Amino acid sequence: MKLKKALLIVDVQNDFCPGGALAVPNGGKIIPFLNKYVKIFSAEKLPIFFSRDWHPKKTKHFKEFGGIWPKHCAQDSKGAMFHPNLRIPKQAIILSKGMDPQKDSYSVFQAVDHFGMEFLNLLKIFGIVELFVGGLTTDYCVKWSVFDALKKGLKVKLLIDAVKGVNIKPEDSKTALEEMIIRGVKTITFKEISKLMA
């Protein structure tokens, strides 16, 4: 098995999609693209990781307790579930973050699998040197996950047709993308990746 590349899909949960508590404009539109990426990585037998916000009911992340966000992705709620149209293969590894009520935990590098194994340790076990990243949101959880991946010495390719931002300020996603590229991220589309994997 080729275990140098992995796919990371960030926080494609009901609360971040249309109708959710913290809906990203057009957030659901990236799901068909993400499913195509899942299919190609599955066919190549490469690791696929799905991160999720998995907040306790009381956390300083929420407005109610001093944070900036409305209540979202509370553990075991419908809003915290992955979007029903998202393809999650059996071999995929689910990573949960945001469980510490004292921390925001935007980055997947603050997440653990169901055994409590940290994401970075999983990457080391699999021998991953390059991450292909898509999901929600460009300006928060995707951005901070990408920054941490670069800090850890990983190569990062951003799936530019499979990310969307929440854009509290209108330019947030554009700025986040520029910051990621300055730090060394390469952008890629499905058309380009299908040629790369061929």
Secondary structure, 3 states (H helix, E strand, C coil): CCCCEEEEEECCEHHHCCCCCCCCCCHHHHHHHHHHHHHHHHHCCCCEEEEEECECCCCCCEHHHCCCECCCCECCCHHHCECCCCCCCCCCEEEEECCCCCCCCCCHHHCECCCCCEHHHHHHHHCCCEEEEEEECCCCHHHHHHHHHHHCCCEEEEEEEEEECCCCCCCHHHHHHHHHHHCCCEEECHHHHHHHHC
